[in-house]
Amino acid sequence: MSRGKILVIRGGAIGDFILTLPALAALRKAFPQTRLEVLGYPHIAALADLAGYVAEVKSIEAGALAGFFARRGKLNEALGEYFAAFNIIVSYLYDPDEIFQENIARVSKAQFIAGPHRPNEREEIHATEVFLKPLERLAIFGADPAPRIELARPQDAGSALAVHPGSGSDKKNWPEERWTELLARIASETTWPVLLIGGEAEHERVQRLSSIVPIQRLTVAINQPLTELARRLVTCRTFLGHDSGITHLATAVGLRGLAMWGESNERVWRPRSDKFELLQGGRNLSGLDSATVFSAVQRVME
């Protein structure tokens, strides 16, 4: 295909979107002359633009979309014209009754490819491969399954340790007292600069932990735009975090690192990079003490 337009629709959290990046990369590679757009959450989907995969990101949060999720709903005329402009629409929305798909067919003649919004964990196939599978209908096989956001590493990139002490779920988080012990040891036994990362929900935790590291060695990144955070991460040497979207972001920009891993199915959700290793912690990460984590970080850093 040398002309035309392809739309990829992807909601979900940060990690879900990043694990769908290989599908966007595969479409970009297979159809280099075709305009590729994403309908998603702009603050997350902007990563596809940063990676150079898409020409435009449109918000899935528009109220006008509501009619497309109702059976025989009243469809917004402008959005109908928008969908009609595409030759192919690949949707990763949760649409078990195919209501959205049926409504798209009312306004668009595009080839509609329905992908899963999440993997079936019982199949134990990695999420990136699950999200690539629907593209076989476009004769796309053997695509690279690793998420990649290839950014230039600055010549003055340092040796900082990037630390993200949060995730989308408290049950995936290492207890704060363990983080306190670890950062105290990093502060006293190393000279590593530390980039301490947190989202809006982690603001208070990050503020408490930030007091442990000497100010001259500390950079704090709270609730930063993901594109800016990606550029910060690429200047670091190593990443330490949980089973989280930010861990997948660190993987995508090419960092090496460690992910403290609890009960999530690693065959499906683990970071897709041979530069990352998992520190198995079991339920609530209770199997990891600060000494074990410090030794692992020290080995990767040095």
C-alpha positions as a Python dict, from the first residue, in 0.01 Angstrom:
ca = {
    (1, 'M'): (0, 0, 0),
    (2, 'S'): (158, 329, -110),
    (3, 'R'): (-133, 563, -37),
    (4, 'G'): (-429, 585, 195),
    (5, 'K'): (-463, 597, 572),
    (6, 'I'): (-449, 352, 861),
    (7, 'L'): (-599, 416, 1204),
    (8, 'V'): (-498, 231, 1520),
    (9, 'I'): (-734, 267, 1815),
    (10, 'R'): (-574, 196, 2151),
    (11, 'G'): (-695, 285, 2500),
    (12, 'G'): (-562, 131, 2820),
    (13, 'A'): (-286, 225, 3061),
    (14, 'I'): (73, 328, 2988),
    (15, 'G'): (208, -27, 2982),
    (16, 'D'): (-72, -151, 2757),
    (17, 'F'): (8, 118, 2502),
    (18, 'I'): (383, 64, 2512),
    (19, 'L'): (336, -309, 2460),
    (20, 'T'): (134, -221, 2149),
    (21, 'L'): (418, -15, 2001),
    (22, 'P'): (558, -316, 1809),
    (23, 'A'): (229, -331, 1618),
    (24, 'L'): (260, 35, 1525),
    (25, 'A'): (622, -16, 1424),
    (26, 'A'): (525, -315, 1210),
    (27, 'L'): (255, -115, 1031),
    (28, 'R'): (497, 172, 972),
    (29, 'K'): (753, -68, 826),
    (30, 'A'): (504, -259, 610),
    (31, 'F'): (335, 55, 472),
    (32, 'P'): (601, 329, 475),
    (33, 'Q'): (409, 561, 241),
    (34, 'T'): (75, 529, 420),
    (35, 'R'): (-43, 785, 672),
    (36, 'L'): (-71, 619, 1013),
    (37, 'E'): (-276, 776, 1293),
    (38, 'V'): (-366, 678, 1649),
    (39, 'L'): (-689, 731, 1839),
    (40, 'G'): (-603, 705, 2208),
    (41, 'Y'): (-527, 896, 2525),
    (42, 'P'): (-306, 1182, 2402),
    (43, 'H'): (-76, 1194, 2705),
    (44, 'I'): (11, 826, 2644),
    (45, 'A'): (-25, 798, 2266),
    (46, 'A'): (221, 1086, 2226),
    (47, 'L'): (489, 818, 2274),
    (48, 'A'): (401, 679, 1929),
    (49, 'D'): (464, 1022, 1783),
    (50, 'L'): (793, 1049, 1974),
    (51, 'A'): (897, 713, 1829),
    (52, 'G'): (822, 839, 1479),
    (53, 'Y'): (551, 585, 1403),
    (54, 'V'): (247, 807, 1352),
    (55, 'A'): (153, 1130, 1180),
    (56, 'E'): (-119, 1234, 1424),
    (57, 'V'): (-275, 1146, 1759),
    (58, 'K'): (-646, 1208, 1819),
    (59, 'S'): (-815, 1188, 2159),
    (60, 'I'): (-1034, 889, 2235),
    (61, 'E'): (-1185, 1086, 2523),
    (62, 'A'): (-1404, 1301, 2296),
    (63, 'G'): (-1764, 1297, 2415),
    (64, 'A'): (-1879, 1269, 2056),
    (65, 'L'): (-1751, 908, 2055),
    (66, 'A'): (-2017, 794, 2303),
    (67, 'G'): (-2270, 710, 2032),
    (68, 'F'): (-2029, 461, 1875),
    (69, 'F'): (-2045, 247, 2190),
    (70, 'A'): (-2425, 224, 2193),
    (71, 'R'): (-2616, -23, 1980),
    (72, 'R'): (-2784, 171, 1700),
    (73, 'G'): (-2654, 486, 1869),
    (74, 'K'): (-2673, 831, 1720),
    (75, 'L'): (-2338, 879, 1552),
    (76, 'N'): (-2156, 1209, 1544),
    (77, 'E'): (-2139, 1326, 1183),
    (78, 'A'): (-1789, 1473, 1204),
    (79, 'L'): (-1651, 1156, 1361),
    (80, 'G'): (-1828, 951, 1098),
    (81, 'E'): (-1644, 1147, 830),
    (82, 'Y'): (-1319, 1098, 1024),
    (83, 'F'): (-1355, 719, 1033),
    (84, 'A'): (-1467, 713, 668),
    (85, 'A'): (-1133, 859, 562),
    (86, 'F'): (-937, 546, 659),
    (87, 'N'): (-867, 239, 448),
    (88, 'I'): (-781, 19, 747),
    (89, 'I'): (-888, 50, 1110),
    (90, 'V'): (-715, -166, 1373),
    (91, 'S'): (-898, -152, 1704),
    (92, 'Y'): (-772, -279, 2040),
    (93, 'L'): (-1082, -161, 2224),
    (94, 'Y'): (-1284, -385, 2453),
    (95, 'D'): (-1582, -456, 2230),
    (96, 'P'): (-1716, -804, 2323),
    (97, 'D'): (-2052, -752, 2154),
    (98, 'E'): (-1896, -586, 1847),
    (99, 'I'): (-2112, -277, 1897),
    (100, 'F'): (-1829, -38, 1818),
    (101, 'Q'): (-1731, -242, 1511),
    (102, 'E'): (-2090, -243, 1383),
    (103, 'N'): (-2119, 132, 1424),
    (104, 'I'): (-1792, 191, 1244),
    (105, 'A'): (-1931, -15, 955),
    (106, 'R'): (-2227, 225, 937),
    (107, 'V'): (-1997, 516, 848),
    (108, 'S'): (-1680, 364, 702),
    (109, 'K'): (-1587, 110, 436),
    (110, 'A'): (-1248, 57, 597),
    (111, 'Q'): (-1118, -293, 653),
    (112, 'F'): (-1179, -339, 1026),
    (113, 'I'): (-938, -554, 1225),
    (114, 'A'): (-1037, -626, 1583),
    (115, 'G'): (-753, -696, 1821),
    (116, 'P'): (-768, -795, 2189),
    (117, 'H'): (-761, -520, 2450),
    (118, 'R'): (-567, -753, 2682),
    (119, 'P'): (-399, -1092, 2641),
    (120, 'N'): (-562, -1413, 2760),
    (121, 'E'): (-310, -1495, 3031),
    (122, 'R'): (-396, -1864, 3026),
    (123, 'E'): (-237, -1887, 2682),
    (124, 'E'): (91, -1754, 2827),
    (125, 'I'): (187, -1566, 2511),
    (126, 'H'): (370, -1238, 2563),
    (127, 'A'): (149, -933, 2525),
    (128, 'T'): (353, -785, 2240),
    (129, 'E'): (299, -1100, 2033),
    (130, 'V'): (-71, -1101, 2118),
    (131, 'F'): (-106, -743, 1991),
    (132, 'L'): (92, -824, 1675),
    (133, 'K'): (-120, -1128, 1589),
    (134, 'P'): (-414, -936, 1429),
    (135, 'L'): (-176, -783, 1175),
    (136, 'E'): (-135, -1123, 1010),
    (137, 'R'): (-455, -1032, 825),
    (138, 'L'): (-241, -770, 651),
    (139, 'A'): (30, -1029, 573),
    (140, 'I'): (256, -892, 847),
    (141, 'F'): (451, -1182, 998),
    (142, 'G'): (768, -1209, 1206),
    (143, 'A'): (767, -847, 1323),
    (144, 'D'): (1007, -734, 1596),
    (145, 'P'): (817, -792, 1924),
    (146, 'A'): (1026, -551, 2134),
    (147, 'P'): (883, -204, 2203),
    (148, 'R'): (1129, 58, 2082),
    (149, 'I'): (1144, 434, 2119),
    (150, 'E'): (1479, 510, 1965),
    (151, 'L'): (1612, 837, 2102),
    (152, 'A'): (1961, 974, 2063),
    (153, 'R'): (2164, 923, 2379),
    (154, 'P'): (2330, 1254, 2467),
    (155, 'Q'): (2708, 1257, 2455),
    (156, 'D'): (2712, 1385, 2812),
    (157, 'A'): (2479, 1111, 2936),
    (158, 'G'): (2573, 1029, 3291),
    (159, 'S'): (2570, 728, 3518),
    (160, 'A'): (2246, 797, 3701),
    (161, 'L'): (2023, 532, 3849),
    (162, 'A'): (1659, 593, 3756),
    (163, 'V'): (1424, 478, 4033),
    (164, 'H'): (1046, 446, 4012),
    (165, 'P'): (904, 339, 4351),
    (166, 'G'): (544, 313, 4231),
    (167, 'S'): (308, 141, 3988),
    (168, 'G'): (-58, 135, 3902),
    (169, 'S'): (-134, -95, 4196),
    (170, 'D'): (-16, -92, 4558),
    (171, 'K'): (5, -471, 4559),
    (172, 'K'): (283, -449, 4297),
    (173, 'N'): (484, -202, 4507),
    (174, 'W'): (779, -282, 4731),
    (175, 'P'): (703, -148, 5080),
    (176, 'E'): (814, 209, 5135),
    (177, 'E'): (1032, 112, 5432),
    (178, 'R'): (1235, -116, 5201),
    (179, 'W'): (1279, 172, 4955),
    (180, 'T'): (1394, 388, 5246),
    (181, 'E'): (1656, 131, 5344),
    (182, 'L'): (1775, 92, 4984),
    (183, 'L'): (1807, 464, 4914),
    (184, 'A'): (1988, 518, 5246),
    (185, 'R'): (2241, 257, 5142),
    (186, 'I'): (2278, 410, 4795),
    (187, 'A'): (2332, 749, 4958),
    (188, 'S'): (2598, 625, 5198),
    (189, 'E'): (2781, 359, 4997),
    (190, 'T'): (2784, 492, 4640),
    (191, 'T'): (2829, 815, 4448),
    (192, 'W'): (2550, 740, 4198),
    (193, 'P'): (2326, 1025, 4086),
    (194, 'V'): (1960, 930, 4131),
    (195, 'L'): (1659, 1019, 3915),
    (196, 'L'): (1355, 964, 4138),
    (197, 'I'): (1035, 921, 3936),
    (198, 'G'): (674, 942, 4047),
    (199, 'G'): (327, 991, 3909),
    (200, 'E'): (58, 1214, 4053),
    (201, 'A'): (-61, 943, 4294),
    (202, 'E'): (296, 888, 4421),
    (203, 'H'): (377, 1251, 4498),
    (204, 'E'): (387, 1214, 4878),
    (205, 'R'): (589, 892, 4867),
    (206, 'V'): (846, 1045, 4634),
    (207, 'Q'): (869, 1358, 4851),
    (208, 'R'): (944, 1146, 5158),
    (209, 'L'): (1201, 932, 4976),
    (210, 'S'): (1369, 1232, 4817),
    (211, 'S'): (1493, 1348, 5158),
    (212, 'I'): (1721, 1044, 5182),
    (213, 'V'): (1948, 1115, 4883),
    (214, 'P'): (2193, 1409, 4900),
    (215, 'I'): (2041, 1702, 4713),
    (216, 'Q'): (2344, 1744, 4485),
    (217, 'R'): (2297, 1387, 4358),
    (218, 'L'): (1919, 1395, 4323),
    (219, 'T'): (1681, 1482, 4040),
    (220, 'V'): (1308, 1443, 4103),
    (221, 'A'): (1063, 1389, 3817),
    (222, 'I'): (703, 1411, 3940),
    (223, 'N'): (411, 1364, 3702),
    (224, 'Q'): (614, 1462, 3398),
    (225, 'P'): (478, 1422, 3044),
    (226, 'L'): (578, 1077, 2925),
    (227, 'T'): (765, 1214, 2625),
    (228, 'E'): (978, 1432, 2854),
    (229, 'L'): (1032, 1143, 3094),
    (230, 'A'): (1148, 924, 2804),
    (231, 'R'): (1410, 1186, 2716),
    (232, 'R'): (1525, 1195, 3077),
    (233, 'L'): (1545, 818, 3104),
    (234, 'V'): (1766, 786, 2800),
    (235, 'T'): (2032, 992, 2980),
    (236, 'C'): (2048, 740, 3266),
    (237, 'R'): (2257, 428, 3304),
    (238, 'T'): (2023, 185, 3482),
    (239, 'F'): (1657, 162, 3586),
    (240, 'L'): (1500, 9, 3895),
    (241, 'G'): (1126, -27, 3930),
    (242, 'H'): (823, -251, 3965),
    (243, 'D'): (586, -424, 3725),
    (244, 'S'): (466, -93, 3577),
    (245, 'G'): (420, 112, 3264),
    (246, 'I'): (726, 323, 3349),
    (247, 'T'): (936, 6, 3357),
    (248, 'H'): (815, -72, 3004),
    (249, 'L'): (901, 286, 2905),
    (250, 'A'): (1255, 243, 3036),
    (251, 'T'): (1278, -80, 2838),
    (252, 'A'): (1154, 88, 2520),
    (253, 'V'): (1417, 365, 2532),
    (254, 'G'): (1691, 102, 2565),
    (255, 'L'): (1791, 116, 2930),
    (256, 'R'): (1921, -184, 3114),
    (257, 'G'): (1758, -247, 3443),
    (258, 'L'): (1584, -447, 3710),
    (259, 'A'): (1214, -498, 3773),
    (260, 'M'): (1096, -620, 4112),
    (261, 'W'): (835, -876, 4019),
    (262, 'G'): (546, -1013, 4217),
    (263, 'E'): (255, -1229, 4108),
    (264, 'S'): (201, -1104, 3751),
    (265, 'N'): (249, -1366, 3479),
    (266, 'E'): (602, -1292, 3362),
    (267, 'R'): (557, -1487, 3037),
    (268, 'V'): (290, -1236, 2938),
    (269, 'W'): (394, -907, 3101),
    (270, 'R'): (769, -904, 3162),
    (271, 'P'): (979, -624, 3005),
    (272, 'R'): (1059, -729, 2648),
    (273, 'S'): (1434, -676, 2658),
    (274, 'D'): (1739, -888, 2725),
    (275, 'K'): (1882, -586, 2908),
    (276, 'F'): (1628, -631, 3188),
    (277, 'E'): (1612, -894, 3457),
    (278, 'L'): (1341, -971, 3708),
    (279, 'L'): (1396, -977, 4083),
    (280, 'Q'): (1138, -1230, 4192),
    (281, 'G'): (965, -1115, 4509),
    (282, 'G'): (653, -1327, 4537),
    (283, 'R'): (333, -1200, 4695),
    (284, 'N'): (359, -828, 4781),
    (285, 'L'): (731, -854, 4697),
    (286, 'S'): (782, -989, 5049),
    (287, 'G'): (1064, -1211, 4926),
    (288, 'L'): (1295, -917, 4853),
    (289, 'D'): (1501, -743, 5118),
    (290, 'S'): (1697, -423, 5065),
    (291, 'A'): (2035, -599, 5077),
    (292, 'T'): (1938, -831, 4791),
    (293, 'V'): (1813, -545, 4577),
    (294, 'F'): (2117, -328, 4652),
    (295, 'S'): (2354, -608, 4548),
    (296, 'A'): (2162, -658, 4222),
    (297, 'V'): (2162, -286, 4142),
    (298, 'Q'): (2530, -257, 4225),
    (299, 'R'): (2611, -544, 3990),
    (300, 'V'): (2419, -387, 3701),
    (301, 'M'): (2548, -34, 3766),
    (302, 'E'): (2912, -128, 3799),
}
